[in-house]
């Protein structure tokens, strides 16, 4: 036993000595190679000696994920499934049938059908119930499971059973999977009663700049003279597409975006070109605390050049650059390689230790440019990172984008929030579509703007909905009265959604979207700014 112990100690000493020796005399390449060999040795030893059966791929994936997260929180490891989703999301392409569905009280409803998709061509409607997929019941099915069953290889079929929103009858459908573009722009319309175009960018996918240009041309033909670019909740995407959209607004040859990195391959400066489609059109960028990366950069560049006004709430503050590497086994990883700056030199990345002024009451909510300038004079620019726009306006740095006009998000009562969250507006609208949908489609065709102008929620409809909500033990007259205008408009918007889709929903709801209404008002100031 003593001999065995001595041998073990000698082995440990040799291993430790070799590790230190290797580290002390190796250059960085040898050091990395040695650390990789250590990982291999640990993995082999664990597999051979651990009393439990080990999944080598699983524990390796977890180790790689922990490694990258230890570097910074924006660096990730992607297993095979995650890498596939990342590639599909960035490219704006997935293989499916072109529907979205959500489970409401364990029933799987179709909530969106993409135009010209296989689902659309096979007659699937918003409000239809999916009862089976490949023979599997959808009762209480999670979204993740739905996505996995619906999606698959291109040119393959998926078998689904549908219960019609109109007849209530069930039918089986064999639907072809195809390449389905994931739209970067989820809504576009002329704000009711104005000449202001609204374009909602949900992410900067591969096809978003081309779509933005096409949609802008359509809105110009409809009379658009001002524009609001709504990027609330936009997490970013392809930065090259951000530059392409910015180039539509910024005249001349000006710096759009700058990347700072230790790697020469990452460092870039992108400039605008002459002859831009929207360079004379006043613009407002609408952002919130969930606007990140590319959406922040687009808003920041417009602000730097006094090209537009930024409205909303301070953005997320994600300004680092990540590059994705794919590996032979179809896994991959994302690594931080640099950071973005606006033309004025502002970093987008938010670092809490750089924001001492955040403790000052009122600076993070309900302030506008004048209030900020006053606070800057009071506190001194040494305490706040302050930059200047092209015309000399004060603009705040320190991470994220600070809007020129801060707007609080909509405050709704618990009643309205609960009815929305539980899908009760949607279920009632599906029932309404079952009874009156064909009549409304015969009357309005695809002209949901006309529907928006003419259709009214009647007292009878409100009583019917209230009774439906009471039966589900969700109602409060006082809260309804408080939210009544929003409530009625939302009810109408959901009817528009089940008949025509999300674009119609957005247009109808726009008049009670306080943040959007504030952005629309600021187009007047944006016009004054561009004409100076």
N, C-alpha and C positions, 0 to 999 in steps of 0.2 A: 504493500500500500504506500509506504514511504517512497519507494523507487518510482512508482507511478506518479505520485504527487510531484517529485522532483522533475521528472520528464515533462509533466504538464507545465511547470513553471519555466523550464528551459524553452519549451515551444512558444509560450507566451512572450518570453523575453526576446526570442528570435524574431517573432512577428512584429512586436513593437519596435525593436531595433531597426528592422528592415523598413518599416513605415517611416520612421524618423529619418533614416539615412536617405531613403528615396526622396522624401520631401525636401531635405536640405540641399540636395545637389541637382534637382531636376528643374528644368525650365517649366513654363506654364503648361505646355503641351504634354510633357511627361507627367506633370502633376495631375492633370485632368485624366489622362490614361490610367494612372495609378488609382485614382478615386473610383473610376469605372470598374477596374478590376476588383476593388474592395466590394463594390455593390454586387458584382458577379459572384464573388466568394461567399458573401453573406447569403445570397439567394440560393446558391447550390448547397451550402451547409444547412440552411433552414429546411430546404426540400428533403434532404437526405435524413435529417435527424429529428425534425419536429414530430411529436407523436400524432398530430392530426394531419390529415391529407390537405395539402396546400394547393391553392389555385395560383399558379405562378403568374399568369396574366393579370389576375385581379390584384394581387399584392404589389406587382410591379407598377400597375396603373396608379395605385394609391400612393406609392412612393414617389413616382414622377410628379403627381399632382401636388404632394406636400413640398417637394423640392421647388417647384415653380412658385407656389404661394409663399414660400419663405423668402423669395427674392423681392416680390411686391404683389399686392393684391389684384393687380390687373393682368398678371401672367398666369396662364392656365394650361393644363394638360387636357387633351381631348382623347377619350377612348374612341373606338371605331364608330359607335353610334353618334356620339356628340360631334365628331369631326364631320360626319355626313350632314348633320343638321346645320352646322356652321357654314359649310360650303353651300348648301341649298339656300340658307337665309341670306348670305352675302350676294350670291349670284341672282337672287330673286327668282329662282326656279325650284319647283319641287315636282315630284311625280305623284299625281293624285287625280281626283276627279273634279276639283274646283268647288268644294263646299266647306263651310264651317258649321259645326254643330255644338250644342251645349246641353248638358243634362239639367233639367228643371224638375225638381221633385222626382228624380230617378227616371224621367222620360227624356229621351234624346231627341231634341228638336233641331231641325235645320234652321240656322239663323242667317246664313249668307250663301248665295249661289253666284259664282263668278260668271259674268257674261261670256257666252260662246264657249264655255267649258263643257266637258263631257256630261257633267251633272245637269247643266242647263239644257243641253241637247237631248238628254234622256227624259226631260219633263219634270225633274225634281224642283219643287217650289219651296220658298221660304215658308216655314210653318209646318211643313211635312214632318212626320215622326219617323225616325229610323228605328225599326223594331229588331232587325237582325243584320249582322254583317258576317258573311261567310258561315252562316248557320249558327252564329253565336248571338245569344240574346244581348241586347244593349241596355237592359234594365240596370240602372245604377252604374253604368259604364263610365270610367274616368276618361278625361280628354286624352291623356297619354295613350291609353289603350285604343281609343277611337282612331287617333292619328296613325298608330302602328298598323291597324287593320286596313284603313283606307289607303294609305300610301304604300307604294311598292315599285317594282321595276316598270319602266316605261313600256307601253304596248302590251301590258298584261291586263287582265280583267279582275274586277272585284264584284262579288255577288252581294246585293243588299236587298232587304225587304223594307218597303216604304208604306206608311199609312198616309193617305192623301189628306191634305188640309181641307180640301173641298168636299170630297165624298165620304171620307172616313174609311174607305175601303183599302185593303192591303194589296200590294202587288210586288212581284219580284223583278228586280232589274239587274242586268249584267252590264256593268259600266266600264268602259275602257279607261285605263290610266294613261295620262299624257303628261308632257312637260307643262306645268301650270306656272305662269309668271306670278310671283308674289308682288303685288303692287306696292311701290314705295309711296305712291300718292293715293290716299284713301278717300278723299273727297275734294270736289272743286265745284264752285258755283258762284253766281253773282249774289252778294248779300241782298236780301229782299228790300226793294225800294231804293236802291242805290246804284252807283256805277263802280262799286268796289268788288273786285274779284277776291275770292277766298280759295287758297290752295293749301290743303292739309298734307304735309309730308310726314309720314309715320316712320320712315327710315330711308337712308341713302343707299338703296339697292343698286344693282348694276344698270338697270334701265331707267332710273329715276330722272336723270337730267334730260334724256330724250322725251320722256313722258311730260316733264315739267314744261318744256318748250312747246310741245304739241298742245297741251292744255291751255297754256298762256295765250297761244294764238287763237284758240277757240273762244276764250273769254274776251279777248280783244274784239273779236267779231261780234260778240254779244253786247259790246259797249263798255268794257272795262277800261277805266281811266286811272284807277288806283288799285293797289293789291295788298292783301294781308297774307303773309306766309306763316301758317300755323304749324309750329314745330313742338307743341306741348307733348311731352312723353317720348319724343324722338331720341332713341339711344345712340344714333350715329350710323356708321356704315362706311361705304367707300368714300374716302376723302377726295379722290379725284372727281367724284360726282358733285361734291360740295363746290369745288373750284369751278366746275362747268356751269353750275347754277349761278354762282356769284358773278361769273363773267357776263351773264345776261344783264346784270344791273350796273356793273362798274364800268364807266367809260374810260377810254384811253388805255395806255399801257401802265397799269399800276400793280404794285405788289398785292397779291391776294392773300396768300398764306406762306408761312415760313416754318420749316421744320429744323429743330436743333438736335444734334445727335453727335456722339463721338465717332460714329461711322459715316464716312464720306458718302456711302451708298444711300444713306437715309436722308442726309442734309439736302434740302431743296428750297427753292424760291419759285413760286408760281405767280405769273403776271397775267393781267387781263388783256384782252384784244379789243380792237376798235370795232365799231358797227354793231352794237349790242341791242337785242330786241327790246329790252325793258329799261334802258338807261334813262329814259325821260319819264317813267311812270313812278309816282311816289309809292314807297313801300314801307310797311310796318312788319316787323318780325315779332311773333308771339311765342314766348317761351315760358317754361315753368321749372320747378325743382327737379323734374325728371328729364329735362332736355340735356343731352350730353354730347360730348365729342363734336361731331360734324355740325349738329344743330347749333351748338354754342359758337363754333367758329364762324358759321354763316352770319349769325346775329352780330358777333363781335366785329367782323369786317365791315358790315353795313354801318355799324356805330362809329367805327374809326374814321370812315370817309364821309361822315355826315350824310350818308346816302339814304339812310332810313332811320326810323325810330324803333327802339326795342321796348316792348310792353310785356308785362307779366310778372314773374317772380325770378329771383336769382337762380341761375341754372346750376346743374349738378356739379360741375367742376372736374370734368374728365378730359384732360388735355394731353395725356401721354400717348405716344405712338406705339401700337403693338403690331408686330409682324407675325404672320402665321406660317409655320413650317409644317409640311406634310411628310409623313414617313412611309416607308415601303409597305408596312402592314396596314395602311389606311388610317392609322392614328395620327395625331399631330399635336402641336403645342403653339401657344401664343406667348410671345415674349415682348416686354417693353424695351424699345430701342431708341426712344427719343421723346421730344415733346413739341407741341404746336405753339406758335405765337401768332397773334394778330399783327397787322402792319404797324401798329403803334408800339409793339414790343410786349404786349400783355401776354402773360402765360394764362392758359385756360385752366390748368390743373389747380385744384383747390387744396391748399395746405393750411389747416386750422391755426398753426402758430404764426401765420402771416396776417392774421385778421384781428388785431387788438381792438379795433373799433367796433367789433361785433357786440361788445358788451354795452355799447351806447344805446340807450332806449330809442326805439323808433327807426333805427338805421336799416333794419332788415325787412321791415314791412311798412307799407303805406308811405313811401317817400318817393319823390320824383327828383328830377335833375336839379331844380332850384334848392330843394331841401338838402340834397347831398352837397351842393356847392357851398351852402351856408355852413354845414357841418365841417367841411374841409377847411374853411377859413377859421372856424373856431378851434379846431384840433391841431391844425398845422399839417402840411403834407408829409412831414417826417413820420407821422403815425399811420398814414394811409397811403397805399400805393396808388398814386394818381398819375394818369396819363392824359394826353391831350389828343382830341380828334383833329382832323385836318383843318377845321376852322377855328380850333382853339378851345372847344368845349372841354370841360373836365369830364373824364370817364374813369371809373374806378377799376383798379386791378385787384390782385390778391386772390384770384381763383374764381372760376365761374364767370358768368356775364351778369353784370348788374343792369337791369333795365333802366331806361330813361323814365319810364312810368310804371310804378309798382301797382299791381291789382291783386287783391285777395281772391282766392278761389271761391266758387259759389258755396254759400252756406244753406243747406237744405235741412229740413226737419228729419227726425228719425223715421217718421212715417214714409216719406218719399224715398229716403235712402233704402229702407227695408223692402219696399215694394219693388224698387229697381233691382236690388241685390238678389231677391228671391225669384226674379223673372216674372212677376205677376202682371206687369204691364204687357210684357211680350205674350204671355198665355192668353190674356184678354184680347189682345190684338189679333192673335191667331183665330180665336173664336169669331171675332168681328169679320175677319177676312173670309171665313167659312160662309158667313151669311151675306156679306155685302161686297166682297172683293171683286167678283166678276162684274158687278154693276158699276163699281168705281173705275175699273180698268176699261170698261166700255166707254165710260164718260170722258176719262182723262187720257187714255192711252198711256204714253210714256211721259206726258207733260206733268211731272210732279210739282213744278213751279206753279202751274195753274191750280193744281190741287191745294197747294199751300195758301194761295190767295183766296180761294173760294170755300174750301171745306171748313166747317166749324164743328167743334165738339159740343153737342147739345146737352141740355140738362138731363135728358133721358139717358144719354150715354154715361154721364157722370154718376147718376143714380145706379145704373146697372153695374158700373165698375165698383162703386162703393159697396153694393150688396155682395158682389163677388169677393171683395177684400174682407168684408165682415165675416163671410162664411169661412174664410181662412184665418179668422181671428187677428187681422191686421187692419186697424182703422182708428183714426182719431180726428174728430171734426175740427178741433182747434188747430191742429197741425195742418190739416188740409186747407183751412182758410188762410193760414200763414203762407203756404206754398202755392196757392191756387193758380196764379198765372203760370208759374213754371210747370205745375202739375198738368194743367190742361194742354199746354204746348208739348210736354213730353208724351202725353197720351196720343196726341195727334202725330207726333214724330214717329212713334213706334208703329202706328198704322201705316205711315208712309214707308217705314222700313220693311214691313212684311209684304208690302205691295211692290216696292221698287228697289229696295236695298239701302245700303248705308249712306250713299250720297244724298238720297232723298231725306233720310233721317237727319243728317247733318244740316241740310238747308232749312228744314222746318224748325229744328231746335235752336238755330243760330240766334234768333231774336231774344232768347232768354239766357244765352251763354254770356254771363257778365264780363268775363275776360275777353271774349271775342268782340263784344259790343264796345268795350273800352279801346280795343285795338282799332276797330272801325272808326271810332271818334278821332283817334290820333292820326288818321290819314290826312286830316286837315293840316296838322303841324308838319307832317312829312312832306306835303305839297309845298308849304312855305319854305321848308329847308332846301328842297331841291331847286327852288326858284331864286334862291339868294345869289 
